[in-house]
Protein backbone atom coordinates (compact mmCIF):
# COMPACT_ATOMS: atom_id res chain seq x y z
CA UNK A 1 0.00 0.00 0.00
CA UNK A 2 1.04 3.60 -0.41
CA UNK A 3 3.60 4.54 2.27
CA UNK A 4 3.68 8.19 1.25
CA UNK A 5 1.55 10.67 3.19
CA UNK A 6 -1.67 11.45 1.38
CA UNK A 7 -2.24 14.82 -0.18
CA UNK A 8 -5.59 16.45 0.63
CA UNK A 9 -6.82 15.34 -2.80
CA UNK A 10 -5.55 11.79 -2.22
CA UNK A 11 -7.20 11.67 1.20
CA UNK A 12 -10.48 12.80 -0.36
CA UNK A 13 -10.22 10.10 -3.04
CA UNK A 14 -9.39 7.44 -0.45
CA UNK A 15 -12.36 8.59 1.65
CA UNK A 16 -14.73 8.39 -1.33
CA UNK A 17 -13.51 4.86 -2.08
CA UNK A 18 -14.15 3.81 1.52
CA UNK A 19 -17.63 5.37 1.58
CA UNK A 20 -18.71 3.80 -1.72
CA UNK A 21 -17.09 0.45 -0.98
CA UNK A 22 -18.76 0.24 2.43
CA UNK A 23 -22.17 0.34 0.76
CA UNK A 24 -21.07 -1.99 -2.05
CA UNK A 25 -19.74 -4.64 0.32
CA UNK A 26 -22.68 -4.28 2.71
CA UNK A 27 -25.11 -4.86 -0.15
CA UNK A 28 -23.27 -7.49 -2.19
CA UNK A 29 -20.70 -9.14 0.09
CA UNK A 30 -17.09 -9.77 -0.79
CA UNK A 31 -17.69 -12.08 -3.73
CA UNK A 32 -20.53 -10.00 -5.16
CA UNK A 33 -18.92 -6.57 -4.81
CA UNK A 34 -17.57 -5.14 -8.05
CA UNK A 35 -14.47 -2.97 -8.20
CA UNK A 36 -15.80 -1.39 -11.40
CA UNK A 37 -18.89 -0.09 -9.58
CA UNK A 38 -16.78 1.17 -6.67
CA UNK A 39 -14.30 3.14 -8.79
CA UNK A 40 -17.07 4.57 -10.99
CA UNK A 41 -19.10 5.79 -8.02
CA UNK A 42 -15.99 7.05 -6.21
CA UNK A 43 -14.83 8.92 -9.35
CA UNK A 44 -11.43 7.26 -9.42
CA UNK A 45 -9.72 4.31 -11.12
CA UNK A 46 -8.61 0.78 -10.31
CA UNK A 47 -4.95 1.74 -10.11
CA UNK A 48 -5.69 4.29 -7.41
CA UNK A 49 -7.86 1.85 -5.45
CA UNK A 50 -5.18 -0.85 -5.60
CA UNK A 51 -2.48 1.66 -4.65
CA UNK A 52 -4.40 2.46 -1.44
CA UNK A 53 -5.70 -1.00 -0.52
CA UNK A 54 -3.71 -3.60 -2.49
CA UNK A 55 -6.68 -5.77 -3.43
CA UNK A 56 -10.42 -6.14 -3.18
CA UNK A 57 -9.91 -8.20 -0.02
CA UNK A 58 -7.60 -5.52 1.40
CA UNK A 59 -10.31 -2.93 0.79
CA UNK A 60 -12.90 -5.10 2.52
CA UNK A 61 -10.56 -5.64 5.46
CA UNK A 62 -9.95 -1.89 5.83
CA UNK A 63 -13.68 -1.25 5.88
CA UNK A 64 -14.54 -4.18 8.11
CA UNK A 65 -11.91 -3.45 10.77
CA UNK A 66 -12.93 0.22 10.81
CA UNK A 67 -16.55 -0.89 11.35
CA UNK A 68 -15.50 -3.08 14.29
CA UNK A 69 -13.57 -0.17 15.74
CA UNK A 70 -16.68 2.01 15.39
CA UNK A 71 -18.89 -0.44 17.29
CA UNK A 72 -16.28 -0.80 20.04
CA UNK A 73 -15.77 2.95 20.44
CA UNK A 74 -19.23 4.34 19.69
CA UNK A 75 -21.05 1.95 22.01
CA UNK A 76 -18.78 1.55 25.03
CA UNK A 77 -19.76 -1.13 27.49
CA UNK A 78 -21.16 -0.38 30.92
CA UNK A 79 -21.10 -3.77 32.60
CA UNK A 80 -22.94 -2.39 35.61
CA UNK A 81 -25.95 -1.90 33.30
CA UNK A 82 -25.77 -4.42 30.46
CA UNK A 83 -29.44 -3.83 29.67
CA UNK A 84 -28.67 -0.21 28.77
CA UNK A 85 -25.67 -1.35 26.72
CA UNK A 86 -27.95 -3.70 24.75
CA UNK A 87 -30.34 -0.83 23.99
CA UNK A 88 -27.49 1.42 22.87
CA UNK A 89 -26.28 -1.37 20.57
CA UNK A 90 -29.82 -1.71 19.18
CA UNK A 91 -29.81 2.02 18.42
CA UNK A 92 -26.43 1.80 16.69
CA UNK A 93 -27.67 -1.03 14.49
CA UNK A 94 -30.59 1.20 13.46
CA UNK A 95 -28.20 4.04 12.64
CA UNK A 96 -25.67 1.88 10.79
CA UNK A 97 -27.22 -1.35 9.46
CA UNK A 98 -24.34 -1.55 6.99
CA UNK A 99 -21.97 -2.39 9.86
CA UNK A 100 -23.98 -5.49 10.75
CA UNK A 101 -24.23 -6.50 7.11
CA UNK A 102 -20.44 -6.25 6.77
CA UNK A 103 -19.99 -8.50 9.79
CA UNK A 104 -22.50 -10.95 8.33
CA UNK A 105 -20.63 -11.11 5.03
CA UNK A 106 -17.36 -11.61 6.90
CA UNK A 107 -18.97 -14.50 8.78
CA UNK A 108 -20.41 -16.04 5.63
CA UNK A 109 -17.42 -15.58 3.35
CA UNK A 110 -14.41 -15.51 5.63
CA UNK A 111 -14.89 -17.12 9.07
CA UNK A 112 -17.90 -19.41 9.23
CA UNK A 113 -16.93 -20.69 12.70
CA UNK A 114 -15.11 -19.46 15.78
CA UNK A 115 -14.34 -15.82 16.47
CA UNK A 116 -15.30 -13.38 13.75
CA UNK A 117 -11.84 -11.79 13.80
CA UNK A 118 -8.43 -13.13 14.70
CA UNK A 119 -7.89 -10.30 17.20
CA UNK A 120 -11.11 -10.98 19.11
CA UNK A 121 -9.28 -11.01 22.45
CA UNK A 122 -7.80 -7.59 21.73
CA UNK A 123 -11.17 -6.12 20.74
CA UNK A 124 -13.09 -7.70 23.60
CA UNK A 125 -10.54 -7.69 26.40
CA UNK A 126 -11.80 -4.52 28.09
CA UNK A 127 -15.42 -5.72 27.79
CA UNK A 128 -14.61 -9.08 29.34
CA UNK A 129 -12.74 -7.43 32.21
CA UNK A 130 -15.66 -5.06 32.78
CA UNK A 131 -18.11 -7.96 32.89
CA UNK A 132 -15.84 -9.96 35.22
CA UNK A 133 -15.58 -6.95 37.54
CA UNK A 134 -19.38 -6.55 37.52
CA UNK A 135 -19.69 -10.27 38.30
CA UNK A 136 -17.23 -9.92 41.19
CA UNK A 137 -19.33 -7.03 42.49
CA UNK A 138 -22.43 -9.25 42.35
CA UNK A 139 -24.15 -7.18 39.63
CA UNK A 140 -23.99 -9.75 36.82
CA UNK A 141 -24.80 -13.46 37.01
CA UNK A 142 -21.89 -15.90 37.27
CA UNK A 143 -20.60 -17.50 34.11
CA UNK A 144 -17.97 -17.07 31.47
CA UNK A 145 -17.76 -13.32 30.75
CA UNK A 146 -17.46 -14.07 27.04
CA UNK A 147 -20.74 -16.01 27.09
CA UNK A 148 -22.47 -13.19 28.96
CA UNK A 149 -21.18 -10.65 26.42
CA UNK A 150 -22.18 -12.85 23.47
CA UNK A 151 -25.68 -13.34 24.85
CA UNK A 152 -26.25 -9.61 25.39
CA UNK A 153 -24.96 -8.77 21.92
CA UNK A 154 -27.16 -11.46 20.35
CA UNK A 155 -30.20 -10.11 22.20
CA UNK A 156 -29.41 -6.58 21.03
CA UNK A 157 -29.33 -7.85 17.45
CA UNK A 158 -32.80 -9.40 17.60
CA UNK A 159 -34.22 -6.87 15.10
CA UNK A 160 -30.98 -6.11 13.25
CA UNK A 161 -30.10 -7.06 9.65
CA UNK A 162 -28.93 -10.48 10.89
CA UNK A 163 -32.40 -11.36 12.19
CA UNK A 164 -34.02 -14.33 10.53
CA UNK A 165 -37.41 -13.11 11.70
CA UNK A 166 -37.65 -9.34 11.20
CA UNK A 167 -35.24 -6.51 10.42
CA UNK A 168 -36.06 -3.12 11.87
CA UNK A 169 -35.28 0.18 10.20
CA UNK A 170 -34.86 3.69 11.51
CA UNK A 171 -37.90 4.69 9.43
CA UNK A 172 -40.33 2.74 11.62
CA UNK A 173 -42.48 4.63 14.15
CA UNK A 174 -40.65 5.85 17.25
CA UNK A 175 -43.18 4.23 19.59
CA UNK A 176 -42.38 0.84 18.04
CA UNK A 177 -38.67 1.35 18.73
CA UNK A 178 -39.48 2.52 22.25
CA UNK A 179 -41.46 -0.68 22.91
CA UNK A 180 -38.60 -2.79 21.60
CA UNK A 181 -36.08 -0.88 23.73
CA UNK A 182 -38.20 -1.39 26.85
CA UNK A 183 -38.63 -5.08 26.09
CA UNK A 184 -34.92 -5.54 25.33
CA UNK A 185 -33.84 -3.65 28.44
CA UNK A 186 -36.09 -5.75 30.70
CA UNK A 187 -35.20 -9.05 29.04
CA UNK A 188 -31.44 -8.44 29.32
CA UNK A 189 -31.86 -7.27 32.91
CA UNK A 190 -33.70 -10.46 33.85
CA UNK A 191 -31.32 -12.69 31.90
CA UNK A 192 -27.93 -11.46 33.11
CA UNK A 193 -28.25 -8.82 35.83
CA UNK A 194 -28.77 -9.70 39.48
CA UNK A 195 -30.77 -6.62 40.43
DOPAVEX-22820 format. One record per residue: z, y, x of N, C-alpha, C, CB in turn; residue in three letters. Coordinates in steps of 0.001 Angstrom, whole numbers, plus 500000, padded with zeros to 6 digits. Glycine has a CB too. Layout:
% residues N
ZYXZYXZYXZYXALA...
% end
This chain:
% residues 195
500000498840500823500000500000500000500000501244500883501193499986499055UNK499731502361500311499592503603501041500935504048501606499006504684500143UNK501016504143502959502266504541503601502352506045503765502403503867504953UNK501260506741503550501250508188503685501930508833502480499811508708503836UNK502614509965502701503195510666501548502078511115500603504044511893502012UNK502379511071499329501383511450498334501269512965498230501733510853496972UNK500044513423498073499817514821497759500194515015496291498323515248498041UNK500359516254495839500627516449494406499538515834493522500756517939494098UNK498297515931493950497199515340493175497299513814493184495830515790493741UNK497619513236494352497780511790494452498934511296493607497988511381495892UNK500037512044493616501198511670492800500848511709491319502388512604493088UNK500047512705490932499641512797489524498748511614489143498902514130489258UNK497836511246490043496963510097489779497783508819489684495891509961490879UNK498691508628490618499547507440490609500361507384489309500492507440491842UNK500886508521488883501649508589487637500801508238486425502238509972487462UNK499563508733486391498666508390485274498382506898485247497343509172485378UNK498171506311486427497921504865486490499117504109485926497636504414487949UNK500319504494486336501522503814485849501670503951484340502763504368486543UNK501442505145483822501576505370482375500583504520481585501368506856482044UNK499319504552481995498284503802481289498517502302481447496885504187481810UNK498833501874482651499016500445482906500225499890482161499169500192484400UNK501268500693481997502432500240481237502008499829479830503513501347481176UNK501224500659479185500764500338477835499793499159477842500099501558477198UNK498924499111478833497947498011478932498659496670479112496969498255480110UNK499598496606480038500324495356480265501214495004479078501167495457481534UNK501843495995478468502707495720477318501901495128476169503419497002476859UNK500686495620475997499855495139474893499152493819475195498829496179474545UNK498680493642476427497811492508476733498397491490477699496543493008477288UNK499525491772478305500087490865479298499381490992480632500008489436478810UNK499795490168481577499214490234482914497783489697482897500075489441483919UNK497595488534482331496266487924482315495282488727481478496348486504481787UNK495742489293480375494839489998479474494571491443479835495378489948478117UNK495396492036480673495192493432481076493908493544481884496402493960481899UNK493215494642481727491950494856482428492042496116483295490775494973481417UNK491783495919484574491801497026485528490784498086485127491514496521486953UNK489634497668484612488600498613484199489117499572483125487373497860483683UNK489867499047482166490419499913481110491461500861481696491047499063479971UNK492271500342482620493326501169483218492720502331483993494221500322484144UNK491768502054484877491212503141485697490425504134484845490307502569486802UNK489751503650483805489009504571482930489976505509482209488157503782481898UNK491026504954481635491983505790480895492786506695481820492933504915480088UNK493019506253483055493794507049484014492906508043484780494513506121485005UNK491615508028484520490652508924485170490717508791486698490919510387484755UNK490591507540487137490583507259488573489617506117488830492015506908489096UNK489774505425489951488881504315490276489685503149490832487801504755491287UNK489011501992490918489695500781491385490218500942492802488757499585491318UNK489450501580493657489886501738495052491205502496495126488812502471495876UNK491335503519494313492586504294494311493746503450493787492432505572493454UNK493506502719492701494549501851492144495000500825493181494040501136490873UNK494039500167493826494399499149494816495057499759496051493163498361495229UNK494698500995496386495353501663497524496832501887497223494659503016497842UNK497158502209495974498557502456495603499350501178495366498612503308494364UNK498720500162494775499476498997494297499045497657494893499360498916492822UNK497933497614495615497515496401496288496754495420495426498683495734496838UNK497191495212494207496568494230493321497017494489491888496925492781493756UNK496404493791490981496816493864489579498261493398489441495882493011488685UNK498618492324490135499985491799490090500968492794490709500066490445490824UNK500552493458491787501401494478492405501658495641491461500764494988493689UNK500634496016490690500785497072489687501749496630488600499423497442489072UNK501585495399488110502515494900487095503943494899487632502115493483486643UNK504121494412488852505460494360489441506086495752489529505403493724490832UNK505304496739489952505826498111490052506303498600488691504747499068490611UNK505518498317487670505875498747486319507072497964485803504685498581485367UNK507051496658485992508109495817485464509453496136486107507766494356485673UNK509494496273487429510767496551488086511276497946487736510624496410489600UNK510382498895487534510807500218487069511386500130485662509627501210487097UNK510819499260484817511346499111483452512729498483483480510396498257482589UNK512953497514484369514289496919484503515288497967484966514265495734485491UNK514876498761485917515744499827486429516101500797485301515055500585487598UNK515134501098484443515394502011483325516450501442482388514100502291482549UNK516312500177482018517291499562481113518676499571481746516876498115480758UNK518752499253483024520044499203483715520682500584483759519875498653485142UNK519887501607484050520440502950484228520580503740482933519582503718485175UNK519658503549481999519687504341480766520756503827479809518314504316480082UNK521019502539479855522006501949478946523109501302479792521338500892477979UNK523968502126480395525034501552481220526033500772480368525760502657481999UNK526552499723480960527488498871480235528859499527480144527601497502480913UNK529504499312479017530924499615478844531540498321478345531180500838477835UNK532079497548479267532595496226478902533844496300478044532891495427480143UNK534462497477477949535608497609477058535161497775475608536475498796477480UNK533851497989475400533295498104474054531873497539474056533306499592473567UNK531773496236474170530464495584474226529683495746472932530629494113474536UNK530378495969471826529666496168470562528898497494470594530658496144469367UNK529476498518471193528767499790471335527600499644472301529724500895471818UNK527802498890473375526721498652474331525539497973473633527221497786475516UNK525815496995472785524747496302472052523969497280471175525333495167471187UNK524665498190470522523994499172469663523147500123470505525030499968468831UNK523661500539471648522871501421472510521634500710473050523726501933473671UNK521743499403473332520570498626473721519563498565472573520982497204474147UNK520041498311471357519177498291470175518385499601470094520017498074468879UNK519082500711470262518416502015470190517370502188471287519445503132470285UNK517666501699472477516695501804473574515454500960473277517335501360474911UNK515640499793472673514487498965472327513620499655471270514949497588471820UNK514238500427470382513460501200469410512671502302470109514382501806468336UNK513309502956471078512645504037471797511519503524472682513649504800472636UNK511741502393473335510786501885474326510478500405474101511332502092475743UNK509793500064473014509462498652472780508579498074473877508770498495471437UNK507847498930474584506991498446475663507802497772476765506180499595476245UNK509034498216476987509855497609478030510175496154477696511151498404478219UNK510461495881476434510754494508476020509486493663476075511358494481474598UNK508366494250475700507107493502475768506777493131477213505954494325475152UNK507016494058478149506768493751479565507633492580480019507045494989480448UNK508900492600479637509795491502480012509331490186479387511242491814479580UNK508824490253478173508332489047477497507115488480478222507977489355476028UNK506194489357478616505029488891479365505453488306480711504028490042479575UNK506419488928481370506898488388482644507484486992482431507957489330483278UNK508209486819481343508785485501481033507672484490480744509753485596479819UNK506703484870479963505628483957479588504696483616480754504825484556478462UNK504381484611481572503349484416482580503871484218484000502436485573482563UNK505123484560484231505630484487485594506804483523485760506042485849486044UNK507841483670484951509067482884485113509486482294483774510206483753485699UNK508915481165483413509234480593482098510657480054481988508269479489481785UNK511326479814483113512704479308483073513553480056484093512745477777483349UNK514856479910483949515776480537484894515861482038484700515354480233486309UNK516350482725485718516466484181485661515087484821485569517222484714486891UNK515015485923484873513745486622484701513253487209486017513886487726483659UNK514171487644486860513801488213488161514610487540489260514028489751488183UNK514032487512490441514702486873491572515994487601491942513767486824492780UNK516028488901491738517197489705492107518172489872490946516754491071492602UNK518265488899490078519112489019488887520557489341489265519061487724488063UNK521066488717490313522448488989490719522626490456491087522849488098491905UNK521650490994491805521732492406492198521732493315490973520563492775493127UNK520847493044490027520743493881488830521966493753487923519490493518488052UNK522529492563487862523603492300486907525002492326487507523379490982486270UNK525112492427488794526405492306489461527453493252488878526246492573490942UNK527107494521488724528092495475488199528451495168486741527553496911488312UNK527499494645485964527786494279484576528752493093484529526477493938483821UNK528481492117485374529337490920485388530748491259485844528740489842486302UNK530873492144486822532206492568487258532923493337486147532106493439488526UNK532181494182485436532785494942484339533275494007483238531776495954483764UNK532481492994482915532892492039481887534101491237482361531728491092481527UNK534086490788483619535225490036484165536491490884484143534927489567485606UNK536373492160484466537539493055484418538058493204482989537178494439484995UNK537120493331482032537521493447480622538155492143480144536302493808479731UNK537681491011480643538304489728480315539717489659480894537448488557480846UNK539876490089482131541193490081482773542174490989482040541074490514484235UNK541653492053481436542491492974480671542741492467479253541846494353480621UNK542142491331478898542352490753477572541507491379476477543781490874477203UNK540462492138476844539632492815475847538428491991475402539157494130476395UNK537999491071476264536820490246476007537241488785476086535665490560477024UNK536648487960475244537012486542475202536764485885476560536216485810474100UNK537515484828476862537271484101478115535905483432478092538370483050478355UNK535394483167479258534106482498479404533372483069480589533261482635478132UNK532276482454480925531466482933482028530950484338481689530287481955482319UNK531227485330482532530751486684482238529237486765482018531140487607483362UNK528489485932482742527039485928482539526689485492481122526355485005483558UNK527362484474480620527091483990479264527463485037478219527858482691478999UNK528567485738478456528957486813477527527884487897477522530343487419477921UNK527454488318478717526419489349478818525132488893478130526142489690480295UNK524709487656478405523468487145477821523539487109476296523165485748478362UNK524681486720475765524853486662474317524760488054473690526195486018473970UNK525425489024474297525393490391473750523974490957473818526377491314474522UNK523295490744474928521917491228475042521031490558473998521363490969476459UNK521164489254473838520352488544472839520621489078471436520636487031472889UNK521876489350471124522200489892469798521587491281469628523735489955469592UNK521599492072470684521034493424470592519525493384470398521375494231471847UNK518898492284470781517447492151470671517002491491469366516923491357471837UNK517908491296468445517602490598467198516379491168466488518794490655466274UNK516220492491466476515101493130465779514099493737466752515617494208464835UNK514138493325468005513250493889469024511898493177469011513895493784470423UNK510962493602469857509651492935469905509691491458470286508778493648470869UNK510825490948470763510891489515471066511383488704469873511801489273472261UNK511707489354468780512189488645467600511098487744467032512668489639466533UNK511496486536466653510525485666465984510681485752464470510691484207466452UNK511493486700464016511701486885462587511177488233462111513173486756462253UNK511585489317462802511202490658462351511359491645463503512060491101461128UNK510349492462463727510417493486464758510555494856464112509172493436465664UNK511617495547464463511870496883463935511046497917464698513372497224464018UNK510846499058464054510196500185464718511007501440464455508730500360464228UNK510809502421465301511515503694465139511081504419463870511276504589466353UNK509946504040463301509428504693462098510113504253460806507962504432461985UNK510930503218460868511620502743459674512695503751459260512247501345459924UNK513146503680458015514151504633457522515447504581458344514463504349456048UNK516022505731458554517248505849459348518391505026458750517665507317459455UNK518492504995457426519588504232456819519460502737457108519622504467455305UNK518240502242457250518037500845457615518557500586459033516542500469457511UNK518231501485459952518734501353461326520258501479461359518092502421462243UNK520789502362460562522253502515460520522924501236460033522646503694459609UNK522354500595459025522908499324458536522854498249459614522146498851457288UNK521722498187460316521605497210461401522621497495462510520177497219461977UNK522766498761462866523732499121463915525144498716463523523682500627464199UNK525516498979462280526846498612461804527025497101461842527077499142460382UNK526038496377461373526094494915461373526168494369462798524874494333460648UNK525332494902463687525325494459465081526663494753465742524189495138465860UNK527164495959465550528443496346466158529565495391465719528803497806465776UNK529638495114464431530699494254463905530521492802464365530723494321462371UNK529297492333464389529038490954464804529393490744466275527568490591464560UNK528983491663467134529321491558468562530829491662468745528601492661469387UNK531464492584468020532914492731468138533611491424467809533422493847467220UNK533217490797466700533847489542466299533529488386467261533403489176464895UNK532333488414467826531902487309468681532551487338470063530402487335468831UNK532695488517470665533109488537472072534311489422472386531972488979472900UNK534682490296471474535829491175471745537093490557471144535586492610471163UNK538234490855471731539477490297471232540200491208470250540376489988472375UNK539763492450470155540429493382469229539448493907468201541064494557469994UNK
% end
